[in-house]
Amino acid sequence: MKKIYISGISFLVFAIVFSAKYISASILLAKSDSLSVDMFRDVFDVLPLELTIIYIISFIVGIVFLILGIKEKQLDK
């Protein structure tokens, strides 16, 4: 059952870091006079790659532990 909790925490970290990436891009563009898709993409290049790596890893860990938790729960029955 603890694997399900670890999965939930991993998905929570994923959601926080994923939204932090978009929030920080929006904050960087807050005082811009013109907003375009190209400018928004350029801001993502400024943001560190570690954010993307962290949320991808936490998403994968969340999926793995969710699957393991479901299998463990089925074996307990």
C-alpha positions in Angstrom: 0.0 0.0 0.0 2.9 2.3 0.6 3.7 2.1 -3.2 0.4 3.8 -3.9 1.4 6.7 -1.5 4.8 7.0 -3.2 3.0 7.2 -6.6 0.7 9.9 -5.3 3.6 11.9 -4.0 5.5 11.5 -7.3 2.5 12.7 -9.2 2.2 15.7 -6.9 5.8 16.6 -7.5 5.2 16.2 -11.2 2.2 18.6 -11.1 4.0 21.2 -9.0 7.2 21.2 -11.2 5.2 21.1 -14.4 3.1 24.1 -13.4 6.1 25.9 -12.0 7.7 25.8 -15.5 4.6 27.5 -17.1 4.1 29.9 -14.2 7.8 31.0 -14.4 7.5 31.5 -18.2 4.4 33.6 -17.7 6.1 35.7 -15.0 9.0 36.3 -17.3 6.6 37.5 -20.0 4.4 39.6 -17.7 5.8 43.0 -18.7 6.0 42.1 -22.4 4.1 44.4 -24.7 3.3 41.7 -27.3 2.7 38.1 -26.6 3.2 35.5 -29.2 3.7 31.7 -29.3 7.3 32.2 -30.6 8.2 34.4 -27.7 6.6 31.9 -25.2 8.7 29.1 -26.7 11.9 31.3 -26.5 11.3 31.8 -22.8 11.2 28.0 -22.3 14.8 28.0 -23.7 15.8 30.3 -21.0 14.4 28.1 -18.3 16.7 25.4 -17.0 16.5 21.9 -18.5 16.5 20.4 -15.0 12.9 21.4 -14.5 11.9 19.2 -17.5 14.1 16.4 -16.3 12.6 16.5 -12.8 9.0 16.4 -14.0 9.6 13.6 -16.5 11.4 11.5 -13.9 8.7 12.1 -11.3 6.0 11.2 -13.8 7.7 7.9 -14.7 8.3 7.1 -11.1 4.7 7.8 -10.3 3.5 5.5 -13.1 5.9 2.7 -12.1 4.9 2.8 -8.4 1.2 3.0 -9.3 1.5 -0.2 -11.3 3.5 -1.9 -8.6 1.0 -0.7 -6.0 -2.0 -2.0 -8.0 -0.2 -5.4 -8.4 0.6 -5.5 -4.7 -3.0 -4.7 -3.8 -4.3 -7.5 -6.1 -1.9 -10.0 -4.6 -3.1 -9.1 -1.0 -6.7 -10.1 -1.9 
